[in-house]
Amino acid sequence: MKVHIENQGSSDIRVIVDGDTVNDSTLTPGEAEVYATEPEGVVELRELGGGEAQDEASEDVERA
């Protein structure tokens, strides 16, 4: 399977293909890339730094 991923956000995105965290890659804002997986593979996306989710997590830690 091949997928085209474009980062339209304001934070970097970590891309993990088929669970391979050693050979993962990072998409910066505005960057696009095509990824190939095994048949029935998995592509995992994780937002790095910034973003609302990160801000909310920081606020939760500060409140504790």
C-alpha positions in Angstrom: 0.0 0.0 0.0 1.2 3.5 -0.7 -0.1 6.7 1.0 0.5 10.3 0.4 0.7 12.4 3.6 0.9 16.2 3.6 1.4 18.1 6.8 -1.0 21.0 6.7 -0.6 21.9 10.4 1.8 24.1 12.3 3.7 21.4 14.1 6.1 18.6 13.0 4.5 15.1 12.5 6.3 11.9 13.3 5.5 9.2 10.8 5.9 5.5 11.8 5.4 2.9 9.1 4.6 -0.7 10.0 5.7 -0.2 13.7 9.3 0.6 12.7 10.3 3.3 15.2 14.0 3.0 14.3 13.4 4.2 10.7 10.6 6.7 11.4 10.6 10.1 9.8 9.4 13.6 10.5 7.2 15.8 8.3 7.6 19.5 8.8 4.7 21.9 8.2 4.0 22.2 4.5 6.0 19.1 3.6 4.5 16.1 1.8 5.8 12.6 1.3 4.7 9.2 -0.1 5.1 6.2 2.2 5.0 2.5 1.3 3.8 -0.2 3.7 3.5 -3.9 3.8 0.2 -5.2 2.5 -2.4 -4.4 5.2 0.3 -2.2 6.8 -0.1 0.5 9.4 1.0 4.2 9.2 1.0 6.0 12.6 1.1 9.8 12.8 2.1 11.6 16.0 2.1 15.4 16.3 5.4 16.6 17.8 5.5 19.7 20.1 3.1 22.6 20.0 -0.5 22.1 19.0 -3.6 22.2 21.2 -3.1 18.7 22.6 0.4 19.6 23.8 -0.8 22.8 25.4 -3.7 21.0 27.2 -1.3 18.4 28.5 1.1 21.1 29.8 -1.8 22.8 31.6 -2.8 19.5 33.3 0.8 19.0 34.5 0.9 22.5 35.9 -2.3 22.0 37.8 -1.1 18.9 39.5 
